[in-house]
């Protein structure tokens, strides 16, 4: 961590045998053991003290040397924590209070449309760059046609942008009083912006899709990049490599990766013996990837990491899965 310039602040200790009966005492003990613990923790004795703490840090957090988007309020007593227990997703003895996201006003210059690996077409708002939570942002997703209609933003509008969870930029609305007289309403396309195929939309789906899975270049390359990704087959490559391989005609589907030879790779811009050998080794290593990750890597619609694990644990093999009935 030190070599990479990373740091860590401890907020919790997980153990069945802790020396003290309260959360704060154990964290203070961890400080004496050499761990970095926040100096801003406070034991509050009333709701008023909690509200005062939140109000103070809503302003003062901007002076911290790291980004933060809220305050976590915890029950101090471990005995009471055990009594309260947890749900499947979160402890009942802790709750996160999120600060209102920082907001900025900027001008919407255009709306573009992106095609994802599943064929979903997503509108993207492009606006004049604006500083938000320490970074410069200039794009935000509009999600789908329904959300575009709900926001009622026009090209040339001044729009409010904020970061959801202090990370993902999003448009929350437009300033109607500042709308130019020539502001034009963006229209969601009827055809794929990449391959020109007419889009389809299921009544139960929010998104419109390009059905041309086998011929839409963006979809094909998106599936290839997904297949290579760290959570999938973990092959050492990214968008630029896939672009080069696809444009050269070397890969069209995921099986083509396993037919690649060193001579193919050395024809790519910037590739040398060492990089080609590393790439081919990572492809060979991927043959030992667990079934659940292979299933996720295939990019089947609605099959994410969790669903892939569930299916793999139940069916054990792709053959058994392919023969399964709907029921």
PALUM-90647 format. One record per residue (C-alpha): residue number from 1; residue in three letters; x, y negated, z. Coordinates in steps of 0.1 Angstrom, whole numbers, plus 5000, padded with zeros to 4 digits. Layout:
! residues N
   num   residu     c1     c2     c3
   NUM      ALA      X      Y      Z
...
//
This chain:
! residues 327
   num   residu     c1     c2     c3
     1      UNK   5000   5000   5000
     2      UNK   5028   4976   5009
     3      UNK   5045   4981   4975
     4      UNK   5013   4973   4957
     5      UNK   5006   4942   4978
     6      UNK   4975   4957   4994
     7      UNK   4963   4952   5030
     8      UNK   4937   4968   5053
     9      UNK   4916   4956   5081
    10      UNK   4901   4982   5104
    11      UNK   4864   4979   5113
    12      UNK   4856   5014   5126
    13      UNK   4872   5045   5141
    14      UNK   4858   5079   5133
    15      UNK   4866   5106   5160
    16      UNK   4848   5129   5184
    17      UNK   4873   5120   5211
    18      UNK   4876   5083   5216
    19      UNK   4892   5068   5247
    20      UNK   4865   5042   5254
    21      UNK   4827   5041   5255
    22      UNK   4822   5011   5233
    23      UNK   4830   5001   5197
    24      UNK   4848   4969   5206
    25      UNK   4870   4985   5232
    26      UNK   4883   5012   5208
    27      UNK   4890   4986   5181
    28      UNK   4909   4965   5206
    29      UNK   4929   4996   5215
    30      UNK   4936   5002   5178
    31      UNK   4951   4968   5177
    32      UNK   4976   4977   5204
    33      UNK   4985   5009   5184
    34      UNK   4996   4987   5155
    35      UNK   4965   4987   5133
    36      UNK   4952   4955   5118
    37      UNK   4919   4946   5133
    38      UNK   4898   4915   5126
    39      UNK   4903   4887   5151
    40      UNK   4868   4874   5143
    41      UNK   4848   4902   5160
    42      UNK   4825   4890   5188
    43      UNK   4802   4907   5213
    44      UNK   4768   4890   5213
    45      UNK   4744   4893   5242
    46      UNK   4713   4878   5225
    47      UNK   4696   4873   5192
    48      UNK   4704   4836   5195
    49      UNK   4741   4844   5197
    50      UNK   4739   4866   5166
    51      UNK   4722   4839   5146
    52      UNK   4748   4813   5157
    53      UNK   4776   4837   5147
    54      UNK   4760   4842   5112
    55      UNK   4754   4804   5108
    56      UNK   4790   4797   5117
    57      UNK   4805   4822   5092
    58      UNK   4781   4813   5064
    59      UNK   4803   4781   5062
    60      UNK   4836   4791   5076
    61      UNK   4840   4823   5054
    62      UNK   4850   4801   5025
    63      UNK   4883   4794   5044
    64      UNK   4891   4831   5048
    65      UNK   4920   4845   5027
    66      UNK   4897   4872   5014
    67      UNK   4862   4873   4999
    68      UNK   4833   4884   5022
    69      UNK   4795   4885   5015
    70      UNK   4780   4891   5049
    71      UNK   4782   4901   5085
    72      UNK   4777   4936   5100
    73      UNK   4758   4937   5133
    74      UNK   4765   4969   5153
    75      UNK   4753   4984   5185
    76      UNK   4783   4984   5208
    77      UNK   4776   5014   5230
    78      UNK   4785   5048   5215
    79      UNK   4759   5065   5236
    80      UNK   4732   5043   5222
    81      UNK   4747   5048   5187
    82      UNK   4743   5086   5191
    83      UNK   4707   5081   5203
    84      UNK   4698   5060   5173
    85      UNK   4714   5084   5148
    86      UNK   4715   5079   5111
    87      UNK   4693   5082   5080
    88      UNK   4707   5102   5050
    89      UNK   4723   5070   5037
    90      UNK   4731   5047   5066
    91      UNK   4735   5045   5104
    92      UNK   4705   5031   5124
    93      UNK   4728   5014   5148
    94      UNK   4743   4990   5122
    95      UNK   4728   4965   5098
    96      UNK   4744   4943   5072
    97      UNK   4733   4906   5069
    98      UNK   4741   4893   5035
    99      UNK   4748   4856   5030
   100      UNK   4729   4838   5002
   101      UNK   4750   4841   4971
   102      UNK   4769   4811   4958
   103      UNK   4750   4795   4929
   104      UNK   4762   4773   4900
   105      UNK   4744   4755   4871
   106      UNK   4758   4759   4836
   107      UNK   4747   4758   4800
   108      UNK   4736   4789   4781
   109      UNK   4753   4789   4747
   110      UNK   4741   4822   4732
   111      UNK   4726   4857   4738
   112      UNK   4744   4886   4723
   113      UNK   4734   4923   4724
   114      UNK   4756   4953   4734
   115      UNK   4751   4989   4726
   116      UNK   4760   5014   4753
   117      UNK   4772   5050   4750
   118      UNK   4736   5063   4755
   119      UNK   4723   5039   4728
   120      UNK   4708   5015   4752
   121      UNK   4708   4979   4739
   122      UNK   4715   4953   4766
   123      UNK   4712   4915   4761
   124      UNK   4741   4895   4775
   125      UNK   4740   4858   4783
   126      UNK   4771   4838   4773
   127      UNK   4774   4805   4790
   128      UNK   4799   4777   4796
   129      UNK   4826   4790   4821
   130      UNK   4818   4782   4857
   131      UNK   4836   4789   4890
   132      UNK   4818   4814   4913
   133      UNK   4831   4830   4945
   134      UNK   4867   4824   4935
   135      UNK   4866   4836   4899
   136      UNK   4857   4820   4865
   137      UNK   4826   4837   4849
   138      UNK   4812   4831   4815
   139      UNK   4789   4861   4808
   140      UNK   4760   4879   4826
   141      UNK   4737   4907   4817
   142      UNK   4700   4899   4811
   143      UNK   4692   4937   4814
   144      UNK   4664   4941   4789
   145      UNK   4637   4924   4769
   146      UNK   4612   4923   4798
   147      UNK   4637   4905   4820
   148      UNK   4645   4881   4792
   149      UNK   4608   4872   4790
   150      UNK   4605   4869   4828
   151      UNK   4634   4845   4830
   152      UNK   4621   4825   4800
   153      UNK   4656   4811   4792
   154      UNK   4663   4793   4759
   155      UNK   4695   4788   4741
   156      UNK   4708   4755   4753
   157      UNK   4691   4757   4787
   158      UNK   4709   4749   4819
   159      UNK   4707   4781   4839
   160      UNK   4715   4791   4875
   161      UNK   4741   4818   4878
   162      UNK   4751   4837   4910
   163      UNK   4770   4868   4919
   164      UNK   4749   4896   4932
   165      UNK   4767   4910   4962
   166      UNK   4795   4885   4954
   167      UNK   4806   4907   4925
   168      UNK   4782   4910   4895
   169      UNK   4772   4877   4878
   170      UNK   4735   4873   4872
   171      UNK   4712   4846   4859
   172      UNK   4684   4838   4884
   173      UNK   4665   4812   4863
   174      UNK   4667   4781   4842
   175      UNK   4664   4744   4851
   176      UNK   4633   4735   4831
   177      UNK   4637   4697   4836
   178      UNK   4670   4698   4817
   179      UNK   4658   4718   4787
   180      UNK   4669   4702   4754
   181      UNK   4641   4695   4728
   182      UNK   4658   4719   4703
   183      UNK   4663   4748   4727
   184      UNK   4654   4780   4709
   185      UNK   4639   4811   4725
   186      UNK   4662   4842   4719
   187      UNK   4644   4872   4703
   188      UNK   4654   4907   4711
   189      UNK   4665   4925   4680
   190      UNK   4644   4951   4662
   191      UNK   4674   4970   4648
   192      UNK   4707   4981   4663
   193      UNK   4733   4952   4663
   194      UNK   4760   4977   4654
   195      UNK   4746   5002   4628
   196      UNK   4713   4986   4618
   197      UNK   4691   5015   4628
   198      UNK   4655   5005   4640
   199      UNK   4654   5005   4678
   200      UNK   4629   5026   4697
   201      UNK   4615   5021   4732
   202      UNK   4596   5046   4753
   203      UNK   4566   5032   4771
   204      UNK   4581   5044   4804
   205      UNK   4616   5029   4797
   206      UNK   4626   4993   4803
   207      UNK   4654   4995   4777
   208      UNK   4653   4998   4739
   209      UNK   4675   5024   4724
   210      UNK   4693   5030   4691
   211      UNK   4685   5067   4681
   212      UNK   4714   5070   4658
   213      UNK   4736   5090   4682
   214      UNK   4757   5107   4655
   215      UNK   4763   5076   4633
   216      UNK   4764   5045   4655
   217      UNK   4801   5037   4660
   218      UNK   4797   5019   4694
   219      UNK   4778   5048   4708
   220      UNK   4803   5074   4696
   221      UNK   4833   5055   4710
   222      UNK   4814   5048   4742
   223      UNK   4809   5086   4747
   224      UNK   4845   5093   4740
   225      UNK   4857   5067   4765
   226      UNK   4833   5081   4791
   227      UNK   4846   5116   4785
   228      UNK   4882   5105   4791
   229      UNK   4874   5085   4822
   230      UNK   4889   5092   4857
   231      UNK   4857   5105   4872
   232      UNK   4851   5127   4842
   233      UNK   4880   5146   4825
   234      UNK   4907   5122   4838
   235      UNK   4926   5120   4805
   236      UNK   4952   5092   4803
   237      UNK   4936   5069   4778
   238      UNK   4912   5040   4775
   239      UNK   4892   5019   4750
   240      UNK   4922   5008   4729
   241      UNK   4933   5044   4724
   242      UNK   4898   5056   4715
   243      UNK   4895   5026   4690
   244      UNK   4927   5036   4673
   245      UNK   4919   5073   4672
   246      UNK   4884   5067   4659
   247      UNK   4895   5042   4633
   248      UNK   4921   5066   4620
   249      UNK   4894   5093   4617
   250      UNK   4912   5116   4642
   251      UNK   4883   5118   4667
   252      UNK   4846   5118   4661
   253      UNK   4834   5139   4691
   254      UNK   4849   5151   4724
   255      UNK   4861   5184   4710
   256      UNK   4884   5165   4685
   257      UNK   4906   5155   4714
   258      UNK   4917   5191   4718
   259      UNK   4927   5193   4682
   260      UNK   4951   5164   4684
   261      UNK   4988   5169   4677
   262      UNK   5018   5147   4684
   263      UNK   5021   5138   4648
   264      UNK   4987   5122   4649
   265      UNK   4995   5101   4679
   266      UNK   5028   5088   4665
   267      UNK   5009   5072   4636
   268      UNK   4991   5049   4661
   269      UNK   5004   5014   4668
   270      UNK   5028   5012   4697
   271      UNK   5029   5050   4704
   272      UNK   5063   5067   4710
   273      UNK   5073   5103   4719
   274      UNK   5069   5097   4757
   275      UNK   5034   5082   4755
   276      UNK   5022   5109   4731
   277      UNK   5036   5137   4753
   278      UNK   5019   5122   4784
   279      UNK   4986   5120   4766
   280      UNK   4988   5155   4753
   281      UNK   4997   5169   4787
   282      UNK   4967   5151   4803
   283      UNK   4945   5167   4777
   284      UNK   4960   5201   4785
   285      UNK   4955   5195   4822
   286      UNK   4919   5186   4816
   287      UNK   4912   5223   4807
   288      UNK   4912   5230   4844
   289      UNK   4885   5204   4852
   290      UNK   4857   5217   4874
   291      UNK   4824   5224   4857
   292      UNK   4805   5196   4875
   293      UNK   4830   5170   4861
   294      UNK   4828   5185   4826
   295      UNK   4790   5182   4828
   296      UNK   4792   5146   4838
   297      UNK   4818   5139   4811
   298      UNK   4794   5151   4784
   299      UNK   4774   5119   4790
   300      UNK   4740   5135   4789
   301      UNK   4713   5109   4795
   302      UNK   4701   5107   4831
   303      UNK   4729   5130   4842
   304      UNK   4752   5110   4865
   305      UNK   4778   5123   4890
   306      UNK   4753   5134   4916
   307      UNK   4729   5151   4892
   308      UNK   4759   5169   4875
   309      UNK   4770   5183   4909
   310      UNK   4735   5195   4916
   311      UNK   4731   5212   4882
   312      UNK   4766   5227   4883
   313      UNK   4761   5241   4918
   314      UNK   4728   5258   4908
   315      UNK   4735   5270   4872
   316      UNK   4772   5277   4875
   317      UNK   4779   5276   4837
   318      UNK   4769   5256   4806
   319      UNK   4754   5288   4791
   320      UNK   4730   5293   4821
   321      UNK   4721   5256   4820
   322      UNK   4714   5256   4783
   323      UNK   4690   5286   4787
   324      UNK   4671   5270   4816
   325      UNK   4634   5262   4811
   326      UNK   4620   5227   4819
   327      UNK   4606   5241   4851
//
